[in-house]
């Protein structure tokens, strides 16, 4: 019975210790160069950097092809609201 209890219920959850590090350990998309409002973003315009409190790198396909609604400074996290 101890082994069964040790195997858990099959769901994966982050521990409290992991939750404290999620933002630091994950990454966000940032512009590789200054992007002016109205410019269309390409994959070569984007990098993945820490911290992870912006758009996740896994969303790059949804970002590429969109236009910048505002200027996007190089190396700064941006949000969906800044894209059209």
C-alpha positions in Angstrom: 0.0 0.0 0.0 2.9 2.4 0.7 4.2 1.9 -2.9 0.7 2.6 -4.3 0.5 5.8 -2.2 4.0 6.8 -3.4 3.0 6.5 -7.0 0.3 9.2 -6.6 -2.8 9.6 -8.6 -1.2 10.3 -12.0 -1.6 14.0 -12.0 1.4 16.3 -12.2 1.4 19.4 -10.1 4.0 21.9 -9.2 5.1 22.0 -5.6 5.2 25.2 -3.6 9.0 25.3 -4.0 8.6 25.1 -7.8 5.8 27.8 -7.9 8.2 30.3 -6.4 10.6 29.8 -9.4 8.2 29.5 -12.3 8.6 33.1 -13.5 12.3 33.1 -13.2 12.8 29.6 -14.7 10.5 30.1 -17.8 11.0 32.5 -20.7 9.1 35.1 -22.7 9.3 36.4 -26.2 11.2 39.7 -26.6 12.1 41.6 -29.7 15.6 41.0 -31.0 15.6 44.6 -32.4 13.6 47.7 -32.0 10.3 47.2 -33.8 8.3 50.2 -34.9 4.5 50.5 -34.7 3.0 49.0 -37.9 5.8 46.6 -38.6 5.0 42.9 -39.2 6.9 40.5 -36.8 8.9 37.6 -38.2 10.5 34.8 -36.3 13.9 36.4 -36.8 12.7 39.4 -34.9 12.0 37.4 -31.7 14.1 35.9 -29.0 13.2 33.9 -25.9 14.5 35.3 -22.6 13.8 35.3 -18.9 11.7 36.1 -17.0 8.6 34.2 -18.0 5.9 36.8 -17.3 5.2 37.7 -21.0 4.1 35.7 -24.1 5.4 32.2 -23.9 7.9 31.0 -26.7 5.4 28.2 -27.5 3.1 30.9 -28.8 5.6 32.1 -31.5 3.4 30.9 -34.4 0.6 33.0 -33.1 2.9 36.1 -32.9 4.7 35.8 -36.2 2.8 37.7 -38.9 1.1 40.1 -36.5 1.8 43.8 -36.6 3.1 45.9 -33.7 0.4 48.3 -32.5 3.0 50.3 -30.6 6.8 50.6 -30.7 8.4 47.5 -29.2 11.8 48.3 -27.7 14.6 45.8 -28.1 14.9 43.1 -25.4 11.7 44.2 -23.5 8.8 41.9 -22.8 5.6 42.8 -24.7 2.0 41.8 -24.4 -0.8 40.7 -26.7 -2.4 44.1 -26.4 0.7 45.6 -28.2 -0.1 43.5 -31.3 -2.8 43.6 -33.9 
